[in-house]
Amino acid sequence: ICGNKAEILERELSIELFGNSKTFEKEYRGKLLTVLKKYGDFTDLIENVPDEREQGHAILAEYNIFPNPTYVSFKGKGVLWLEEGKKIELDPRMPIAIDSDTLDQISRVEVASSEIVTIENLTSFNRVRDDKAFFVYLAGYHNTAKQNFIKKIAESNKDKAWYHFGDIDPDGFYILEHLKNKTGISFKPFFMGIDELVKYKEYCKKLEGNDIKKAQSLIDKGFYPDVMRYMLENNVKLEQEVVSWKQGL
């Protein structure tokens, strides 16, 4: 599993190893994840994923193992260049979802917009309508397929500004830092500041115990100290869906 490079579905893996499509899930999935969590470093990856089963999906995705085919959704103005010179014209009004096998056939991505924005949650991805930006949906945590697609975009778009739009809470900023570390791209937060917490105060929620620990941890690391201190001092956090809706993005 640790040496696996090609995408494989969990039931296919089960057939390959045990000759039965359900043996892996029934007998070995939980044991494998226990070992991987014990000896691997997945803290930043799974601490933003509250559901234990989804944590498992996130960890296995690091080894190209998925319950179902992986899709990357995006929208914006540009051109996808495929193998053998084929191309797909992109339109901001027509979101596209491409499976991982097709992603491997993409040779180049030309983005016509000056900004590229990754988005944490689906509601906000569906809501945004800014023709000046190119949007990529992460579905919360981002697996290897999404990271590779982002890096492929970066290869052909050296002059673009990169942003991440997520929840204005410690988890949202942890996702941002993980994205920067995994892709090597200097993402900046997009509508994730004190101004939004003040403007939409009536929609803010109170911090939970884990939020407080993570906010303090980010401050200790020197990451986003101003917004983290504001959250702690005012006991507030905000879902990005509020911002994309009320801000009219």
C-alpha positions as protocol buffer text, in pm:
chain_id: "A"
residue {
  index: 1
  type: ILE
  ca { x: 0 y: 0 z: 0 }
}
residue {
  index: 2
  type: CYS
  ca { x: 276 y: 247 z: 90 }
}
residue {
  index: 3
  type: GLY
  ca { x: 437 y: 185 z: -249 }
}
residue {
  index: 4
  type: ASN
  ca { x: 117 y: 223 z: -449 }
}
residue {
  index: 5
  type: LYS
  ca { x: 137 y: 491 z: -721 }
}
residue {
  index: 6
  type: ALA
  ca { x: -169 y: 431 z: -940 }
}
residue {
  index: 7
  type: GLU
  ca { x: -524 y: 508 z: -828 }
}
residue {
  index: 8
  type: ILE
  ca { x: -712 y: 199 z: -710 }
}
residue {
  index: 9
  type: LEU
  ca { x: -1056 y: 166 z: -553 }
}
residue {
  index: 10
  type: GLU
  ca { x: -1094 y: -4 z: -215 }
}
residue {
  index: 11
  type: ARG
  ca { x: -1288 y: -299 z: -354 }
}
residue {
  index: 12
  type: GLU
  ca { x: -1036 y: -346 z: -633 }
}
residue {
  index: 13
  type: LEU
  ca { x: -760 y: -346 z: -373 }
}
residue {
  index: 14
  type: SER
  ca { x: -952 y: -609 z: -180 }
}
residue {
  index: 15
  type: ILE
  ca { x: -980 y: -830 z: -488 }
}
residue {
  index: 16
  type: GLU
  ca { x: -610 y: -788 z: -565 }
}
residue {
  index: 17
  type: LEU
  ca { x: -498 y: -880 z: -213 }
}
residue {
  index: 18
  type: PHE
  ca { x: -764 y: -1124 z: -95 }
}
residue {
  index: 19
  type: GLY
  ca { x: -962 y: -1237 z: -398 }
}
residue {
  index: 20
  type: ASN
  ca { x: -1280 y: -1092 z: -249 }
}
residue {
  index: 21
  type: SER
  ca { x: -1418 y: -741 z: -296 }
}
residue {
  index: 22
  type: LYS
  ca { x: -1539 y: -702 z: 65 }
}
residue {
  index: 23
  type: THR
  ca { x: -1263 y: -860 z: 273 }
}
residue {
  index: 24
  type: PHE
  ca { x: -1053 y: -543 z: 299 }
}
residue {
  index: 25
  type: GLU
  ca { x: -1337 y: -332 z: 438 }
}
residue {
  index: 26
  type: LYS
  ca { x: -1467 y: -600 z: 674 }
}
residue {
  index: 27
  type: GLU
  ca { x: -1141 y: -732 z: 819 }
}
residue {
  index: 28
  type: TYR
  ca { x: -842 y: -512 z: 740 }
}
residue {
  index: 29
  type: ARG
  ca { x: -939 y: -148 z: 677 }
}
residue {
  index: 30
  type: GLY
  ca { x: -967 y: -54 z: 1044 }
}
residue {
  index: 31
  type: LYS
  ca { x: -645 y: -239 z: 1138 }
}
residue {
  index: 32
  type: LEU
  ca { x: -454 y: -77 z: 854 }
}
residue {
  index: 33
  type: LEU
  ca { x: -569 y: 272 z: 953 }
}
residue {
  index: 34
  type: THR
  ca { x: -469 y: 208 z: 1314 }
}
residue {
  index: 35
  type: VAL
  ca { x: -115 y: 124 z: 1200 }
}
residue {
  index: 36
  type: LEU
  ca { x: -94 y: 419 z: 959 }
}
residue {
  index: 37
  type: LYS
  ca { x: -217 y: 665 z: 1225 }
}
residue {
  index: 38
  type: LYS
  ca { x: 33 y: 528 z: 1476 }
}
residue {
  index: 39
  type: TYR
  ca { x: 340 y: 546 z: 1253 }
}
residue {
  index: 40
  type: GLY
  ca { x: 249 y: 812 z: 995 }
}
residue {
  index: 41
  type: ASP
  ca { x: 215 y: 1189 z: 1026 }
}
residue {
  index: 42
  type: PHE
  ca { x: -144 y: 1270 z: 937 }
}
residue {
  index: 43
  type: THR
  ca { x: -223 y: 1523 z: 1211 }
}
residue {
  index: 44
  type: ASP
  ca { x: -264 y: 1824 z: 983 }
}
residue {
  index: 45
  type: LEU
  ca { x: -459 y: 1618 z: 731 }
}
residue {
  index: 46
  type: ILE
  ca { x: -725 y: 1465 z: 956 }
}
residue {
  index: 47
  type: GLU
  ca { x: -768 y: 1721 z: 1233 }
}
residue {
  index: 48
  type: ASN
  ca { x: -1000 y: 1916 z: 1002 }
}
residue {
  index: 49
  type: VAL
  ca { x: -1214 y: 1607 z: 932 }
}
residue {
  index: 50
  type: PRO
  ca { x: -1449 y: 1535 z: 1226 }
}
residue {
  index: 51
  type: ASP
  ca { x: -1596 y: 1208 z: 1100 }
}
residue {
  index: 52
  type: GLU
  ca { x: -1374 y: 904 z: 1165 }
}
residue {
  index: 53
  type: ARG
  ca { x: -1471 y: 729 z: 842 }
}
residue {
  index: 54
  type: GLU
  ca { x: -1391 y: 1039 z: 639 }
}
residue {
  index: 55
  type: GLN
  ca { x: -1057 y: 1057 z: 819 }
}
residue {
  index: 56
  type: GLY
  ca { x: -991 y: 707 z: 689 }
}
residue {
  index: 57
  type: HIS
  ca { x: -1079 y: 816 z: 335 }
}
residue {
  index: 58
  type: ALA
  ca { x: -839 y: 1110 z: 366 }
}
residue {
  index: 59
  type: ILE
  ca { x: -550 y: 892 z: 487 }
}
residue {
  index: 60
  type: LEU
  ca { x: -598 y: 621 z: 224 }
}
residue {
  index: 61
  type: ALA
  ca { x: -622 y: 889 z: -45 }
}
residue {
  index: 62
  type: GLU
  ca { x: -261 y: 978 z: 38 }
}
residue {
  index: 63
  type: TYR
  ca { x: -177 y: 633 z: -101 }
}
residue {
  index: 64
  type: ASN
  ca { x: -410 y: 671 z: -403 }
}
residue {
  index: 65
  type: ILE
  ca { x: -672 y: 439 z: -253 }
}
residue {
  index: 66
  type: PHE
  ca { x: -1031 y: 563 z: -283 }
}
residue {
  index: 67
  type: PRO
  ca { x: -1380 y: 430 z: -206 }
}
residue {
  index: 68
  type: ASN
  ca { x: -1497 y: 573 z: -541 }
}
residue {
  index: 69
  type: PRO
  ca { x: -1329 y: 749 z: -834 }
}
residue {
  index: 70
  type: THR
  ca { x: -1184 y: 1090 z: -744 }
}
residue {
  index: 71
  type: TYR
  ca { x: -1323 y: 1398 z: -916 }
}
residue {
  index: 72
  type: VAL
  ca { x: -1188 y: 1751 z: -918 }
}
residue {
  index: 73
  type: SER
  ca { x: -1441 y: 2029 z: -976 }
}
residue {
  index: 74
  type: PHE
  ca { x: -1344 y: 2370 z: -1111 }
}
residue {
  index: 75
  type: LYS
  ca { x: -1482 y: 2665 z: -1305 }
}
residue {
  index: 76
  type: GLY
  ca { x: -1345 y: 2973 z: -1475 }
}
residue {
  index: 77
  type: LYS
  ca { x: -1224 y: 3105 z: -1807 }
}
residue {
  index: 78
  type: GLY
  ca { x: -939 y: 2918 z: -1975 }
}
residue {
  index: 79
  type: VAL
  ca { x: -835 y: 2618 z: -2181 }
}
residue {
  index: 80
  type: LEU
  ca { x: -755 y: 2257 z: -2091 }
}
residue {
  index: 81
  type: TRP
  ca { x: -500 y: 2102 z: -2324 }
}
residue {
  index: 82
  type: LEU
  ca { x: -515 y: 1723 z: -2346 }
}
residue {
  index: 83
  type: GLU
  ca { x: -282 y: 1468 z: -2496 }
}
residue {
  index: 84
  type: GLU
  ca { x: -244 y: 1476 z: -2876 }
}
residue {
  index: 85
  type: GLY
  ca { x: -327 y: 1848 z: -2886 }
}
residue {
  index: 86
  type: LYS
  ca { x: -697 y: 1822 z: -2801 }
}
residue {
  index: 87
  type: LYS
  ca { x: -841 y: 2110 z: -2604 }
}
residue {
  index: 88
  type: ILE
  ca { x: -1148 y: 2201 z: -2398 }
}
residue {
  index: 89
  type: GLU
  ca { x: -1262 y: 2562 z: -2378 }
}
residue {
  index: 90
  type: LEU
  ca { x: -1368 y: 2656 z: -2024 }
}
residue {
  index: 91
  type: ASP
  ca { x: -1653 y: 2891 z: -1939 }
}
residue {
  index: 92
  type: PRO
  ca { x: -1711 y: 3042 z: -1589 }
}
residue {
  index: 93
  type: ARG
  ca { x: -2083 y: 2963 z: -1615 }
}
residue {
  index: 94
  type: MET
  ca { x: -2020 y: 2591 z: -1672 }
}
residue {
  index: 95
  type: PRO
  ca { x: -1848 y: 2412 z: -1380 }
}
residue {
  index: 96
  type: ILE
  ca { x: -1658 y: 2097 z: -1477 }
}
residue {
  index: 97
  type: ALA
  ca { x: -1578 y: 1782 z: -1276 }
}
residue {
  index: 98
  type: ILE
  ca { x: -1301 y: 1558 z: -1407 }
}
residue {
  index: 99
  type: ASP
  ca { x: -1204 y: 1216 z: -1274 }
}
residue {
  index: 100
  type: SER
  ca { x: -845 y: 1135 z: -1182 }
}
residue {
  index: 101
  type: ASP
  ca { x: -782 y: 921 z: -1492 }
}
residue {
  index: 102
  type: THR
  ca { x: -874 y: 1214 z: -1716 }
}
residue {
  index: 103
  type: LEU
  ca { x: -658 y: 1446 z: -1505 }
}
residue {
  index: 104
  type: ASP
  ca { x: -359 y: 1236 z: -1605 }
}
residue {
  index: 105
  type: GLN
  ca { x: -436 y: 1313 z: -1970 }
}
residue {
  index: 106
  type: ILE
  ca { x: -420 y: 1690 z: -1917 }
}
residue {
  index: 107
  type: SER
  ca { x: -91 y: 1830 z: -2046 }
}
residue {
  index: 108
  type: ARG
  ca { x: -153 y: 2198 z: -1972 }
}
residue {
  index: 109
  type: VAL
  ca { x: -409 y: 2429 z: -1809 }
}
residue {
  index: 110
  type: GLU
  ca { x: -426 y: 2787 z: -1934 }
}
residue {
  index: 111
  type: VAL
  ca { x: -612 y: 3019 z: -1698 }
}
residue {
  index: 112
  type: ALA
  ca { x: -737 y: 3347 z: -1844 }
}
residue {
  index: 113
  type: SER
  ca { x: -814 y: 3501 z: -1505 }
}
residue {
  index: 114
  type: SER
  ca { x: -559 y: 3689 z: -1296 }
}
residue {
  index: 115
  type: GLU
  ca { x: -656 y: 3505 z: -975 }
}
residue {
  index: 116
  type: ILE
  ca { x: -688 y: 3137 z: -886 }
}
residue {
  index: 117
  type: VAL
  ca { x: -894 y: 3055 z: -578 }
}
residue {
  index: 118
  type: THR
  ca { x: -932 y: 2721 z: -400 }
}
residue {
  index: 119
  type: ILE
  ca { x: -1261 y: 2680 z: -212 }
}
residue {
  index: 120
  type: GLU
  ca { x: -1315 y: 2463 z: 93 }
}
residue {
  index: 121
  type: ASN
  ca { x: -1691 y: 2395 z: 82 }
}
residue {
  index: 122
  type: LEU
  ca { x: -1931 y: 2300 z: -199 }
}
residue {
  index: 123
  type: THR
  ca { x: -2203 y: 2556 z: -120 }
}
residue {
  index: 124
  type: SER
  ca { x: -1956 y: 2841 z: -159 }
}
residue {
  index: 125
  type: PHE
  ca { x: -1810 y: 2687 z: -476 }
}
residue {
  index: 126
  type: ASN
  ca { x: -2159 y: 2678 z: -627 }
}
residue {
  index: 127
  type: ARG
  ca { x: -2234 y: 3033 z: -510 }
}
residue {
  index: 128
  type: VAL
  ca { x: -1928 y: 3226 z: -637 }
}
residue {
  index: 129
  type: ARG
  ca { x: -1974 y: 3402 z: -972 }
}
residue {
  index: 130
  type: ASP
  ca { x: -1662 y: 3619 z: -1012 }
}
residue {
  index: 131
  type: ASP
  ca { x: -1550 y: 3605 z: -1377 }
}
residue {
  index: 132
  type: LYS
  ca { x: -1213 y: 3753 z: -1277 }
}
residue {
  index: 133
  type: ALA
  ca { x: -1111 y: 3438 z: -1089 }
}
residue {
  index: 134
  type: PHE
  ca { x: -1063 y: 3067 z: -1159 }
}
residue {
  index: 135
  type: PHE
  ca { x: -1204 y: 2843 z: -883 }
}
residue {
  index: 136
  type: VAL
  ca { x: -1105 y: 2492 z: -770 }
}
residue {
  index: 137
  type: TYR
  ca { x: -1321 y: 2301 z: -520 }
}
residue {
  index: 138
  type: LEU
  ca { x: -1133 y: 2113 z: -247 }
}
residue {
  index: 139
  type: ALA
  ca { x: -1416 y: 1935 z: -60 }
}
residue {
  index: 140
  type: GLY
  ca { x: -1264 y: 2024 z: 278 }
}
residue {
  index: 141
  type: TYR
  ca { x: -941 y: 1827 z: 291 }
}
residue {
  index: 142
  type: HIS
  ca { x: -750 y: 1797 z: -35 }
}
residue {
  index: 143
  type: ASN
  ca { x: -610 y: 1468 z: -157 }
}
residue {
  index: 144
  type: THR
  ca { x: -318 y: 1393 z: -388 }
}
residue {
  index: 145
  type: ALA
  ca { x: -528 y: 1421 z: -706 }
}
residue {
  index: 146
  type: LYS
  ca { x: -639 y: 1774 z: -619 }
}
residue {
  index: 147
  type: GLN
  ca { x: -290 y: 1876 z: -512 }
}
residue {
  index: 148
  type: ASN
  ca { x: -146 y: 1746 z: -841 }
}
residue {
  index: 149
  type: PHE
  ca { x: -410 y: 1929 z: -1043 }
}
residue {
  index: 150
  type: ILE
  ca { x: -332 y: 2253 z: -859 }
}
residue {
  index: 151
  type: LYS
  ca { x: 40 y: 2206 z: -924 }
}
residue {
  index: 152
  type: LYS
  ca { x: -32 y: 2138 z: -1291 }
}
residue {
  index: 153
  type: ILE
  ca { x: -223 y: 2467 z: -1311 }
}
residue {
  index: 154
  type: ALA
  ca { x: 69 y: 2645 z: -1146 }
}
residue {
  index: 155
  type: GLU
  ca { x: 317 y: 2509 z: -1405 }
}
residue {
  index: 156
  type: SER
  ca { x: 149 y: 2702 z: -1688 }
}
residue {
  index: 157
  type: ASN
  ca { x: 36 y: 3007 z: -1491 }
}
residue {
  index: 158
  type: LYS
  ca { x: 343 y: 3157 z: -1327 }
}
residue {
  index: 159
  type: ASP
  ca { x: 203 y: 3511 z: -1315 }
}
residue {
  index: 160
  type: LYS
  ca { x: -122 y: 3437 z: -1129 }
}
residue {
  index: 161
  type: ALA
  ca { x: -217 y: 3532 z: -774 }
}
residue {
  index: 162
  type: TRP
  ca { x: -323 y: 3234 z: -558 }
}
residue {
  index: 163
  type: TYR
  ca { x: -586 y: 3252 z: -282 }
}
residue {
  index: 164
  type: HIS
  ca { x: -771 y: 3012 z: -54 }
}
residue {
  index: 165
  type: PHE
  ca { x: -1130 y: 3070 z: 58 }
}
residue {
  index: 166
  type: GLY
  ca { x: -1238 y: 2868 z: 361 }
}
residue {
  index: 167
  type: ASP
  ca { x: -1412 y: 2888 z: 694 }
}
residue {
  index: 168
  type: ILE
  ca { x: -1295 y: 3169 z: 920 }
}
residue {
  index: 169
  type: ASP
  ca { x: -1201 y: 2941 z: 1205 }
}
residue {
  index: 170
  type: PRO
  ca { x: -877 y: 2772 z: 1314 }
}
residue {
  index: 171
  type: ASP
  ca { x: -955 y: 2462 z: 1105 }
}
residue {
  index: 172
  type: GLY
  ca { x: -994 y: 2677 z: 794 }
}
residue {
  index: 173
  type: PHE
  ca { x: -647 y: 2823 z: 846 }
}
residue {
  index: 174
  type: TYR
  ca { x: -500 y: 2479 z: 915 }
}
residue {
  index: 175
  type: ILE
  ca { x: -638 y: 2365 z: 578 }
}
residue {
  index: 176
  type: LEU
  ca { x: -477 y: 2673 z: 421 }
}
residue {
  index: 177
  type: GLU
  ca { x: -137 y: 2593 z: 573 }
}
residue {
  index: 178
  type: HIS
  ca { x: -162 y: 2227 z: 471 }
}
residue {
  index: 179
  type: LEU
  ca { x: -245 y: 2336 z: 116 }
}
residue {
  index: 180
  type: LYS
  ca { x: 62 y: 2561 z: 106 }
}
residue {
  index: 181
  type: ASN
  ca { x: 287 y: 2285 z: 239 }
}
residue {
  index: 182
  type: LYS
  ca { x: 159 y: 2017 z: -2 }
}
residue {
  index: 183
  type: THR
  ca { x: 168 y: 2228 z: -318 }
}
residue {
  index: 184
  type: GLY
  ca { x: 457 y: 2469 z: -253 }
}
residue {
  index: 185
  type: ILE
  ca { x: 231 y: 2759 z: -357 }
}
residue {
  index: 186
  type: SER
  ca { x: 210 y: 3078 z: -150 }
}
residue {
  index: 187
  type: PHE
  ca { x: -166 y: 3093 z: -104 }
}
residue {
  index: 188
  type: LYS
  ca { x: -316 y: 3398 z: 66 }
}
residue {
  index: 189
  type: PRO
  ca { x: -646 y: 3393 z: 260 }
}
residue {
  index: 190
  type: PHE
  ca { x: -946 y: 3514 z: 57 }
}
residue {
  index: 191
  type: PHE
  ca { x: -1221 y: 3696 z: 256 }
}
residue {
  index: 192
  type: MET
  ca { x: -1098 y: 3521 z: 573 }
}
residue {
  index: 193
  type: GLY
  ca { x: -1012 y: 3818 z: 795 }
}
residue {
  index: 194
  type: ILE
  ca { x: -1125 y: 4029 z: 1087 }
}
residue {
  index: 195
  type: ASP
  ca { x: -1335 y: 4248 z: 855 }
}
residue {
  index: 196
  type: GLU
  ca { x: -1562 y: 3952 z: 774 }
}
residue {
  index: 197
  type: LEU
  ca { x: -1592 y: 3852 z: 1142 }
}
residue {
  index: 198
  type: VAL
  ca { x: -1701 y: 4208 z: 1226 }
}
residue {
  index: 199
  type: LYS
  ca { x: -1930 y: 4256 z: 927 }
}
residue {
  index: 200
  type: TYR
  ca { x: -2117 y: 3928 z: 981 }
}
residue {
  index: 201
  type: LYS
  ca { x: -2102 y: 3923 z: 1361 }
}
residue {
  index: 202
  type: GLU
  ca { x: -2468 y: 3820 z: 1391 }
}
residue {
  index: 203
  type: TYR
  ca { x: -2389 y: 3494 z: 1204 }
}
residue {
  index: 204
  type: CYS
  ca { x: -2079 y: 3406 z: 1406 }
}
residue {
  index: 205
  type: LYS
  ca { x: -2062 y: 3100 z: 1629 }
}
residue {
  index: 206
  type: LYS
  ca { x: -1878 y: 3057 z: 1957 }
}
residue {
  index: 207
  type: LEU
  ca { x: -1545 y: 2877 z: 1967 }
}
residue {
  index: 208
  type: GLU
  ca { x: -1526 y: 2523 z: 2097 }
}
residue {
  index: 209
  type: GLY
  ca { x: -1246 y: 2382 z: 2311 }
}
residue {
  index: 210
  type: ASN
  ca { x: -1059 y: 2242 z: 2014 }
}
residue {
  index: 211
  type: ASP
  ca { x: -1088 y: 2574 z: 1830 }
}
residue {
  index: 212
  type: ILE
  ca { x: -919 y: 2754 z: 2119 }
}
residue {
  index: 213
  type: LYS
  ca { x: -630 y: 2507 z: 2125 }
}
residue {
  index: 214
  type: LYS
  ca { x: -577 y: 2529 z: 1750 }
}
residue {
  index: 215
  type: ALA
  ca { x: -598 y: 2910 z: 1747 }
}
residue {
  index: 216
  type: GLN
  ca { x: -333 y: 2932 z: 2018 }
}
residue {
  index: 217
  type: SER
  ca { x: -119 y: 2679 z: 1833 }
}
residue {
  index: 218
  type: LEU
  ca { x: -132 y: 2892 z: 1515 }
}
residue {
  index: 219
  type: ILE
  ca { x: -35 y: 3200 z: 1716 }
}
residue {
  index: 220
  type: ASP
  ca { x: 257 y: 3013 z: 1871 }
}
residue {
  index: 221
  type: LYS
  ca { x: 375 y: 2918 z: 1521 }
}
residue {
  index: 222
  type: GLY
  ca { x: 344 y: 3280 z: 1405 }
}
residue {
  index: 223
  type: PHE
  ca { x: 58 y: 3208 z: 1165 }
}
residue {
  index: 224
  type: TYR
  ca { x: -225 y: 3463 z: 1126 }
}
residue {
  index: 225
  type: PRO
  ca { x: -183 y: 3608 z: 1480 }
}
residue {
  index: 226
  type: ASP
  ca { x: -416 y: 3907 z: 1432 }
}
residue {
  index: 227
  type: VAL
  ca { x: -723 y: 3712 z: 1319 }
}
residue {
  index: 228
  type: MET
  ca { x: -653 y: 3430 z: 1569 }
}
residue {
  index: 229
  type: ARG
  ca { x: -630 y: 3676 z: 1859 }
}
residue {
  index: 230
  type: TYR
  ca { x: -952 y: 3844 z: 1746 }
}
residue {
  index: 231
  type: MET
  ca { x: -1129 y: 3507 z: 1745 }
}
residue {
  index: 232
  type: LEU
  ca { x: -1004 y: 3426 z: 2094 }
}
residue {
  index: 233
  type: GLU
  ca { x: -1076 y: 3771 z: 2241 }
}
residue {
  index: 234
  type: ASN
  ca { x: -1428 y: 3785 z: 2096 }
}
residue {
  index: 235
  type: ASN
  ca { x: -1510 y: 3412 z: 2106 }
}
residue {
  index: 236
  type: VAL
  ca { x: -1621 y: 3402 z: 1742 }
}
residue {
  index: 237
  type: LYS
  ca { x: -1579 y: 3197 z: 1425 }
}
residue {
  index: 238
  type: LEU
  ca { x: -1766 y: 3211 z: 1093 }
}
residue {
  index: 239
  type: GLU
  ca { x: -1865 y: 2965 z: 822 }
}
residue {
  index: 240
  type: GLN
  ca { x: -1753 y: 3063 z: 472 }
}
residue {
  index: 241
  type: GLU
  ca { x: -2103 y: 2996 z: 335 }
}
residue {
  index: 242
  type: VAL
  ca { x: -2217 y: 3314 z: 511 }
}
residue {
  index: 243
  type: VAL
  ca { x: -1950 y: 3520 z: 339 }
}
residue {
  index: 244
  type: SER
  ca { x: -2006 y: 3381 z: -13 }
}
residue {
  index: 245
  type: TRP
  ca { x: -2381 y: 3436 z: 27 }
}
residue {
  index: 246
  type: LYS
  ca { x: -2391 y: 3779 z: 192 }
}
residue {
  index: 247
  type: GLN
  ca { x: -2085 y: 3921 z: 20 }
}
residue {
  index: 248
  type: GLY
  ca { x: -2231 y: 3840 z: -320 }
}
residue {
  index: 249
  type: LEU
  ca { x: -1914 y: 3678 z: -447 }
}
